[in-house]
Amino acid sequence: MSLATRLTRLLMVVLAAGSAGAAYAIRAVMDGPIEQYSGAALSAIIVYAIVIFIWPRISPVPAGSAVIAYCWFIEFAQLTPVPAALSQRSWLARQLLGARFDLIDVAWYPAGVIPLVAAHWFLRARARSQANPTPTESWRS
């Protein structure tokens, strides 16, 4: 495993832990829409970190698209009684599946993921440009 892959995975662990910590901190000190919607965005960030941890070489747009699709799938699954029933029995299931559908969450998942996709794309492009510098014209120096 390359050093870049190890560093990427370490960064994703830090991102996921930081996002979870931020979500729980916001929940502890706030109530209302900020607490509700930041949780949706931060949970999407955690899912993005998990995807990149598992597949560090995945391109940003497919990663972001998969994360948004997954988050939407989980959100729309809440229209069925299954997530609510599981959430009543398990704290972990409640954290992973939620308990009730909220249409506004559907918009907040991309709000959490799109900045990460942009940052991931920028960092990847920057790394490529540093790895493959354009040839300089030595006769001008």
N, C-alpha and C positions, 0 to 999 in steps of 0.2 A: 504494500500500500504506500502510495507516494506521500511525501510531506504535505503537499497541497491538499490531498484528500483528508489527511488527518487534521489539518488546520481547519478545513471546511467543516468537518464533523464536530470538532470542538466548538467552533463558532456557533453551529446550529444548536448544540446543547445549551450554550450560554444564552442564545436568543430565546429558546423555548422556556428555559428557567426564568429568565428576566421577564418574559411576557406573562407567564403564569404568576410570578410575583407581583407584577403590575396589576394584573386582573384582580387578584385577591386583595391587594392594598386598596385599589379603587373601591371594591365592594365593601371593604371594612370602613371606609371613611365617607363614602358618598351614597346617595340614594337617588333614584329617579332615572331619567333618560341617560345621563352620562354613565352611570353604573351599568345600565342595561346594554347600551349599544357599544361601549368600549369592550365589554365582555365578548361580544360577537366578533369584533375586529381582532381582538387579541387572541381569541381561540383560532381564528383563521391563520394568524401569524404562527401559532404553535404548530398547526397542521403543515404549513409551508416548511417550517424548520424540520419537521419529521420527514417530509418528502425529500428534502435536500440531504438530510442525514443518511437516508437509505440509498438515494441515487445522487451522489455528489456531482456527477457529470451531466445531469439533466439540464436542458436549456431552460431559461427563465420562463418563457411564455407557456410551454407545455406544463411546466411545474405549476405555475399560477393557475392555468386553466383547470388542471386536475384538482387542485386544492379548492377552487371555487365550486366546481361540480360536486365534489365530495361534501363540502359544507352545505350546499343547497340540497343535496340528497338527504343529509341528516335533518335539515330544517323541515323539508317537506314530509319526511317520515314521521315528524311530530304531529301530522294531521291524523295519523293512525293512533290507536290506543297503546301500541307496543312500547314506545319510548317512555311514556308516562308511567306505565305499569312497572317497567324495569327501574325507572328512576325512584319510585317509591320504595323499592327494595334495596337499592344500592347507591351509596354516595358516588362511587366511581361511575356507575351508569349515568347518574344525573350529570356528572361533569362531562362525560363523553357524548351523551345523546340529548341532553336537555330534557325538558318536560312538556313544553307547550310551544306551539307554532307562533311565530311573530314575523309578519311580512316585512317589517322594517329591518329585521336581522338579515334578510336576503340582500339588502343593499349594503349593509355594513361588512359583510364578508369580503367583497371586492375592495372596500375601503381599507381593509387591513392588508390585503394581498398585493394590490397594485403598486404601492410604494416599494414593497420588497422586490417585486418583479423588476421595477425600474432600477433599483439599486443593484440587484443581481446582474442585470444586463450591462449596466455601466461598469461594474467591477470586472465582469468577464471580458468586455471589450478592451478595457484598460490593460488587463493582464495579457491579452493577446497582442496588443500593440507593443507592450514592453518585451514580450517574448520574440516578436518578429519586427524589429525596428526597420524602418525604411532605410535603404542604403543611402549614405551621404555621398555627396560628390566631393571626392578628395582634391580635385584640381582647384576648387575654390578656396580651400583653406590656406 
